[in-house]
Amino acid sequence: MRFGTAHKETINAGTRHWYSVRAEERGFITVETFGNTDTYLEVYDPQHNLVDQNDDGGMDYNALIEMLAEPAQVFLFRLRGYDNETTGDYEIAANFEPIPADSDRNTERSGAAGIKLGEAVPVFFHDAGESRWYRYEITGDGTTFAVQTRGNVDTLLFLYDQDEDLVAEDDDSGEHLNAFISERLNTGVYFIEVRMYSDTIGRCTLHAETR
């Protein structure tokens, strides 16, 4: 498949359709289906080892897989209906997004990046096991501060006060495997640590609001 191009196909009972993609540089590959057919995606390496699989990660009953690719890396995607009786039309598309330069380097609390309420802050984990740090200043006592991740990876969130004391932490209280924290806070600077659940590389977005 060419990145940025959609293919229209029809799945028949018990059939499998194969697709391949190749990354030219290091970045994220997203393959997803569209339509009213309940699809299931599996991704394999060139040796046909199963790498990942997904049922309803996209809209409605569509499948979606997002994964990190290295330069010149090839992946094979196998599409089928949810079960052997599934038939129908679908579209499948592949997209690629290169990993941006790590200009912030906010991997330590001392380098925490400021966030603005209501913005989707892109969070990239360039190395396995690293943290990304952000900060926000609460200007009034009794303010409810809510922060969450969104995306297709399993994240962890930690909220600290300016004395480095842990205020709250969360794993899966958000949608899917995303993290969500909502706390009533007093005036001060607070720090948010975002981590992947496992020692992998990926991306998500960070969202914050006050109430």
Salt bridges, closest charged atoms under 4 A:
GLU24 OE2 - ARG22 NH1 2.82
GLU42 OE1 - ARG78 NH2 2.67
GLU66 OE1 - ARG203 NH2 2.77
GLU70 OE1 - ARG26 NE 3.15
GLU91 OE2 - LYS8 NZ 3.99
GLU97 OE1 - ARG203 NH1 2.27
ASP102 OD2 - ARG105 NH1 2.13
ASP102 OD2 - ARG132 NH2 2.84
GLU130 OE2 - ARG132 NH2 2.97
GLU164 OE2 - ARG109 NH1 3.58
GLU193 OE2 - ARG195 NH1 3.26
GLU209 OE2 - ARG211 NH2 2.83
